[in-house]
């Protein structure tokens, strides 16, 4: 009996032919129902991955806003002293700042909420008679305070000024934790987007899918807090006369802070 030895190329060609015949045989065995089922699976996968006809959608932006009262106020106090000698100016400034710090601590302000700034020393010059002559020195020192008890804010400012603070900056109001308010605003933003989409669909005479295709948060919580037009303002306080019997408390106007969230939503138009 003769033994037939096939070449390498012949063996590869035979293997390829067998694979092709098996594939044709498998395709012929599929029923029409199986083919349709496969098509549905492919279509479902494409929808899950976000493939849809953008010409048949409605895109809207929804906004939600929650108004709350601030629970933090930041105030800056500056103490100034001017003397002919720089050391005298420094000593005078130190005494005034010590008095202001005593007032701040007496109001229950925690150490971690008190931050002192830089000590600045400037020459005071006389430019009269077309000359520039040093006639003294001005020393000023700033302390920034975070107030968490809004009830003491007005008296703190008044008493700090009486103790020697010559300049007051603020108060600037904010919220320590706006996460809960932001979540509320986010829910309102989604409702707003749905209402807009429904109004657009009604005007166009089309029907939308109940659930949106996508909802995207726009901006995030870090950009949520904005002030309204009623900003916190403090009335100017003049240092009281030496013979003043009582110190009038500074009147502060508490603002309303708006926490805003925005979402972008896309709805499918049903055919």
C-alpha positions in Angstrom: 0.0 0.0 0.0 1.3 3.4 -1.0 1.5 6.1 1.7 0.4 9.6 0.5 2.4 12.4 2.0 0.8 15.9 1.7 2.8 19.0 1.5 2.5 21.7 4.1 0.6 24.0 1.8 -1.9 21.3 1.0 -2.5 20.6 4.6 -3.2 24.3 5.4 -5.6 24.5 2.4 -7.5 21.4 3.6 -7.9 22.8 7.1 -9.2 26.2 5.8 -11.7 24.3 3.5 -13.0 22.3 6.5 -13.5 25.4 8.6 -15.5 27.1 5.8 -17.7 24.1 5.4 -18.5 23.9 9.1 -19.4 27.7 9.2 -21.8 27.3 6.3 -23.3 24.3 7.9 -23.9 26.1 11.2 -25.4 29.1 9.5 -27.8 26.9 7.6 -29.0 25.2 10.8 -30.1 28.6 12.4 -33.8 29.3 12.4 -35.3 32.6 11.6 -36.2 33.1 15.2 -32.6 32.7 16.3 -31.5 35.2 13.7 -34.0 37.8 15.0 -33.0 37.1 18.6 -29.4 37.8 17.7 -30.3 41.0 16.1 -32.3 42.1 19.2 -29.3 41.3 21.4 -27.0 43.5 19.2 -29.5 46.3 19.2 -29.8 46.1 23.0 -26.1 46.3 23.4 -25.8 49.3 21.2 -28.5 51.2 23.2 -26.7 50.4 26.4 -23.5 51.8 25.1 -25.3 55.1 24.2 -25.9 54.7 20.5 -29.1 56.4 19.5 -30.4 58.7 16.9 -29.6 62.2 18.1 -32.1 63.7 15.6 -34.9 62.2 17.6 -34.1 63.6 21.0 -34.8 66.6 23.2 -32.0 68.1 25.2 -32.7 70.4 28.1 -31.0 72.1 31.1 -32.6 72.0 34.5 -31.8 74.3 37.4 -32.6 73.9 41.1 -32.0 76.5 43.9 -32.3 76.3 47.6 -32.0 79.4 49.8 -30.5 79.1 53.3 -29.1 81.3 55.9 -25.3 81.5 56.4 -23.7 79.9 59.5 -20.2 81.4 59.1 -19.0 85.0 58.9 -15.4 86.1 58.3 -14.3 89.5 59.7 -10.9 91.2 59.5 -9.6 93.8 62.0 -6.6 96.1 61.4 -4.8 97.9 64.3 -2.8 101.0 63.4 -0.3 103.0 65.4 1.8 106.0 64.4 4.7 107.4 66.4 7.9 109.3 65.7 10.0 106.4 66.8 9.5 103.0 65.2 9.9 101.1 68.5 7.2 103.3 70.1 4.9 102.6 67.2 5.4 98.9 67.5 4.8 98.9 71.3 1.6 101.0 70.8 0.4 98.7 68.1 1.1 95.6 70.3 -1.0 97.0 73.1 -3.9 97.8 70.8 -3.8 94.3 69.2 -3.7 92.7 72.6 -6.9 94.5 73.6 -8.6 93.5 70.3 -7.6 89.9 70.8 -9.0 89.9 74.3 -12.4 91.1 72.9 -12.3 88.4 70.2 -11.5 85.6 72.7 -14.1 86.9 75.2 -16.8 86.4 72.4 -16.0 82.7 72.5 -14.0 82.6 69.2 -11.9 79.4 69.2 -8.1 79.7 68.7 -8.2 77.9 65.4 -10.6 80.5 64.1 -8.2 83.4 64.8 -5.5 84.1 62.2 -3.1 87.0 62.4 -1.6 88.5 59.3 1.7 90.2 58.6 3.1 93.0 60.7 3.7 96.0 58.4 5.9 99.1 59.1 5.8 102.1 56.8 7.7 105.4 57.0 5.6 108.5 57.4 7.1 111.3 55.2 6.5 115.0 55.0 6.5 116.2 51.4 5.9 119.8 52.1 8.3 122.5 51.0 9.4 120.3 48.1 11.2 117.9 50.4 10.8 114.3 51.5 11.5 113.9 55.2 10.7 111.0 57.5 8.7 112.3 60.3 7.5 109.1 61.9 6.5 105.4 61.4 3.2 103.7 61.0 2.8 100.1 62.2 -0.3 98.1 61.3 -1.3 94.6 62.1 -4.3 92.5 60.9 -6.2 89.7 62.5 -8.9 87.6 60.6 -11.6 86.0 62.6 -14.1 83.2 61.6 -17.4 83.7 63.6 -19.7 80.7 64.0 -22.1 82.3 66.4 -24.1 84.9 64.4 -25.6 86.3 67.6 -22.2 87.8 68.7 -21.2 89.2 65.4 -22.5 92.7 65.8 -21.2 93.2 69.4 -17.8 91.7 68.3 -17.3 94.3 65.7 -18.4 97.2 67.9 -16.2 96.1 70.9 -13.2 95.4 68.7 -13.4 98.9 67.2 -13.7 100.3 70.7 -10.6 98.3 71.8 -8.5 99.9 69.0 -9.3 98.3 65.6 -9.2 101.2 63.1 -10.3 99.2 60.0 -12.9 96.5 59.6 -13.3 94.3 56.5 -16.4 92.2 56.0 -18.2 90.4 57.2 -18.2 87.8 54.4 -20.9 85.2 54.9 -20.7 81.5 53.8 -22.0 78.0 54.7 -19.7 75.5 56.4 -21.5 72.5 54.9 -23.8 73.0 51.9 -23.9 69.3 50.8 -27.5 68.7 52.0 -28.8 71.8 50.4 -26.9 71.0 47.2 -28.5 67.5 47.0 -31.9 69.1 47.4 -31.1 71.6 44.6 -29.9 68.7 42.5 -33.2 66.9 42.8 -35.1 70.1 41.9 -32.8 70.5 38.9 -33.8 67.0 37.6 -37.5 67.9 38.0 -36.9 71.2 36.2 -35.3 69.4 33.3 -38.2 66.9 33.0 -40.8 69.7 33.1 -38.9 71.6 30.3 -38.7 68.5 28.2 -42.4 67.8 28.6 -43.3 71.4 27.6 -41.1 71.2 24.5 -42.7 67.9 23.5 -46.2 69.2 24.0 -45.5 72.2 21.9 -43.9 70.1 19.1 -46.8 67.5 19.3 -44.5 64.6 20.0 -44.3 62.0 22.8 -41.2 61.4 24.9 -39.9 58.3 26.6 -40.7 58.4 30.4 -37.1 58.1 31.5 -34.2 60.3 30.1 -31.5 58.7 28.0 -28.8 60.6 30.0 -28.5 63.1 32.9 -25.3 64.9 33.4 -24.4 67.0 36.5 -23.2 70.4 35.4 -20.5 72.0 37.5 -20.7 70.1 40.7 -21.0 71.1 44.3 -17.8 73.2 44.4 -19.5 75.8 42.2 -22.9 75.6 43.8 -22.8 78.5 46.3 -23.6 82.0 45.1 -24.8 85.1 46.9 -28.0 86.9 46.1 -28.4 90.6 45.7 -28.8 91.1 49.4 -25.2 90.8 50.5 -24.2 91.0 54.1 -23.2 94.5 55.1 -22.0 96.1 58.3 -22.7 99.6 59.3 -19.7 101.8 59.8 -18.7 102.1 63.4 -17.0 105.1 64.8 -14.8 104.8 67.9 -16.8 106.0 70.9 -15.8 109.1 72.9 -13.9 108.6 76.1 -16.9 109.7 78.2 -19.3 107.5 76.3 -21.4 105.5 78.8 -22.6 102.7 76.5 -21.4 101.2 73.2 -24.0 100.8 70.5 -23.9 97.3 68.9 -23.1 97.2 65.2 -26.2 96.3 63.2 -25.5 93.5 60.6 -27.8 92.5 57.7 -27.9 88.7 57.3 -28.0 87.8 53.6 -29.7 84.8 52.0 -27.3 82.4 50.3 -28.5 80.5 47.3 -27.2 77.0 46.6 -27.7 76.2 43.0 -27.4 72.9 41.0 -27.7 72.4 37.2 -28.1 69.3 35.1 -28.2 68.5 31.4 -30.8 65.9 30.3 -31.6 64.1 27.0 -35.0 62.5 26.3 -35.8 60.2 23.4 -38.7 61.1 21.1 -41.0 58.1 20.7 -42.1 57.2 17.1 
